[in-house]
Amino acid sequence: MSERRQAPAWWQKLSVWGALLPFFAFGFIMEVIPIITIVAASLTDPGHGLSLVNYQRSMAPLILQSFANSLRLSAVTALLGVVLGTLVSLAIVSSRNKLMREAATALADVATNFGGAPLAFAFIITLGSTGVLTLTLKEFFGISLYPAFRVYSVSGLVLAYLYFQMPLMALLIQPSLLGLKAEWREAALNLGASTFGYWRHVALPILTPALLGGFLLLFANSFGAYATAWTLTGPDINLVTIQIAALIRGEVQLEPGIADAMATASLGIMALCVAGYQWASSRAARWRL
């Protein structure tokens, strides 16, 4: 029996790229074309052609305040998510119970993908003025959350964002924590370093790129969130995504051009975050070899 002839190398490469063609087509239609459309619309003024008037009009105090609020909220939730998520991930990887590690990782994966309106409704039911936890604390422990705390405020929004920010960071930092070799810790302790000294001078410098990358990704994740903020607080908190939606729907005034300019600026911010995350991830990957 004659041996089966192997396909030429160029045909194998063509087959691989052909299999990826539907993926690239979907990405082009759903991501590239909308981005090009938004950027082009932001640079176009009806009756005047190419213009920066939409960007000039987007410098209004209310819109600038929305960017300031979104940047502040994203920075706070990203920072808290990095700290708490890293501690959670450290507890997971340090556990000797394999079943607990797998269950905790699966729970983090589920919590990361639970957001939007369902998450907001869950917080309202739990921490609202007549929520389950609110009434339980008041009835059995004499603790009144309201009016000092309101789930419909910025503090409530921070808690809601942490629900998906913290488990996301736990998943992102887990490979880097697993990459910390036991030999490094043993060498540091043998040389007289304390546990604190090991984490300060050895572990944290190694984890810094991964922590920075996680912060940037969490920042972008929070900056682009809309459904959770709108369902939980409505128009009470002035955020970029809420302003864009209001300008498109025309609840107060219909200004799609300004919305396109705001969306383009938001895309620039998120693109910088993603680029920084990619750079930090490449730096962190060196220690996992």
Protein Blocks (a to p, Z undefined) as FASTA:
>chain_A
ZZdddddfklmmmmmmmmmmmmmmmmmmmmmmmmmmmmmmmmpcehklpafklmmmmmpf
klmmmmmmmmmmmmmmmmmmmmmmmmmmmmmmmpcblklmmmmmmmmmmmmmggcjllmm
mmmmmmmmkbmklmmmmmmnopafbfkbcfkbmklmmmmmmmmmmmmmmmmmmmmmmmpc
fklmmmmmmnopafklmmmmmmmmmmmmmmmmmmmmmmmmmmmpmklmmmmnmmmbccfk
lmmmmmmnommbccfklmmmmmmmmmmmmmmmmmmmmmmmmmmmmmmZZ
